[in-house]
């Protein structure tokens, strides 16, 4: 009150505070509306009579941007701002000046307690996520508010009303609730293989969220693409169609007639959405989802997004269920196939034993009874048949034993064994084969402190397989077999200095039928069961087997067995040692049975027999010797060298061989003009039309599958020879100097485009100088392109000719150098410079050629390999390849020829 108020009569009766004209000032829409209200007709009376506290409170409400409401007096007369007007929707502006209990009658039961508590206790109340029913968009809407009620004080300090602040949290509440429902659906999917059970579980999860999903139905596609009802929730399944042709059929379902209610206020559900269940990545739909729409929420963008997420969850679960069911079906089919295969192998192996017995027994009896009375040729034939029959018997026995182990029908019969003596004897079985291969076999098996309980026949297979494998894959050095006692048993190690095993092959090395691809070996023969059988036999003894290997340095196989307890007093007899050795080393050339060429009354020509099986070479030699001069080679590289040294009339080669196989040999022969016209006949164990077509496509003259009739082979060789001689007779006579193979004709370089000439030409270099020490040297740099090979060939040929190198030797060195340069062009990855540098020197007849690229070595696939370049290079000279961070250098050294 102003100091002079008492001097003016009646001034003390006029309420202080904002002037009447300023109470509703501030520019708000609700302020203008309240200024127009006839407040005299309300319980609070004319504005001029309002206390200052009410005027200030109204100004505070109108100035706030938060939804705020003020009630005054016992009649709860309302004042509110623009934010609150938006919340109550259609009730505005009639609610201005009205009784809160009337305008919010439907919510008064929820609001009365907190409001009266705040006014009575003068302590504010807090209500989070209060559900309120509002009609602000033409329908009864489900909304949520966080509300705080506080007392409003009059001028006398007493509670005169209520002051409330509201915040709508409807979007947050709905988002959290829908997220929980999506998680429930995801958890219901799980890992189920029955998609109908999955649909039932999904609907059970959807039933926990009726405010967002009043009802739902899951339809799944059948084999004909039609939709079949799988599960429902919130609705009588009989009211929905059992089948549907597609989404339009489901969209036509009369939702209003289903009798479903929804939302927090229990109103009829009249709308639904139909969602496809997509198979993902453009796949065929796996079903459809029919979902009811809450009558208390508008189908806005957020509601539609929730439906899309829901459909994605269900579709993903159905796809996973079908994939899981498919995998299980495939696994069961594979298991059934495996069982059928196991049964088949067991039956076949048993059936093979009878004819094998009737083959081997008469042959063995004939050899024993006839003795020296047999002619040498007949004796050799019978020995050959017996040895290979025994080899087949071993393969059959291994297969049968492996199948029996897999079927669980085989158990180890352990007996107390002097394992050191037995192991030494078994390793010694292969000593002769190792020595004939140029290897040393070291056996270190000192006596053990106690006998070991093992099945002798199984231990024999373990030792012989490991040692035979070592001989097969070792070309230089030796093999060491050690047996020693360890803490809880014995440990056998078989170490070699062989080719080693790549690291990526080690995990699958003991798997059945697994074979290391492209690994050098003495033979390609084998079933891939040897190491798998070793693991199974060791497992039957409660032991372990492992391997350590470094490519190029060798491998070490380690077998550990417990001491064990005997199961029997003695073991059945085993196979004679000689039989076991012959069965394990089909590539071995025994000097006692080396093939000897026979004198022929009619010599048709020279045939080069190429096969990695020594017995096959021996047999073919005896078969062909009466009419042919026979030469032999154990693999493709040896055959290639023999062919270039002296051309045969026919090459008769096997297909599957270690190193350079039959197709590689054929390719190399056809690529060299000097050997291009040599007829090639292939023998192979790959029968069938496709195999023959592959051979003829590769350029073979004839193709004969094994086993073959000897008369047919002789007839085909004669026909091939006659065709080849007929072709040569039709050609003009060769020039006088054609006594050696001519250099390979280079393909014409591509025609350079404008501006390319400088790039394709080799860098200029001075003429080779002759230093004081008499050596000749030159260095050339060529672009890393195929067109650089012809100029390299010309320069190198001229340089070697000037240096006085023999023409034949120069030809071989040029061919090897061009192969090295071609490899540098094709293998160099990400070169620092796109060039190939060639350095050549000739010193006292010794030639050294170094080919260097600036990239990292990159292996090619076998289909890209044009001519087995490294094998061609090594056929003519000593070749070393040194990769490094600056590139790879291939050095070709040809020593000075001996006088």
Helices and strands as residue ranges (DSSP letters): G 5-7, G 11-13, G 20-22, H 29-35, G 39-41, G 47-49, H 52-63, E 67-72, E 77-80, H 82-88, G 89-91, H 100-103, G 105-107, H 108-121, E 125-134, E 141-153, E 159-168, H 170-189, H 195-206, E 216-221, E 227-233, G 237-239, E 243-244, H 247-251, G 255-258, E 261-262, E 267-268, E 272-277, E 287-292, H 301-370, G 371-373, H 376-406, E 415-417, H 419-429, H 431-436, E 440-444, E 452-454, H 456-472, E 478-486, E 489-496, H 503-506, H 530-540, E 544-550, E 554-562, H 577-584, G 591-593, E 605-610, H 614-624, E 628-633, H 636-645, E 650-654, H 662-671, E 679-684, H 689-697, E 702-705, H 710-730, H 757-760, E 769-770, E 776-783, H 788-802, H 807-827, E 828-829, E 835-843, E 846-853, E 856-857, G 862-864, H 869-876, E 878-884, E 887-894
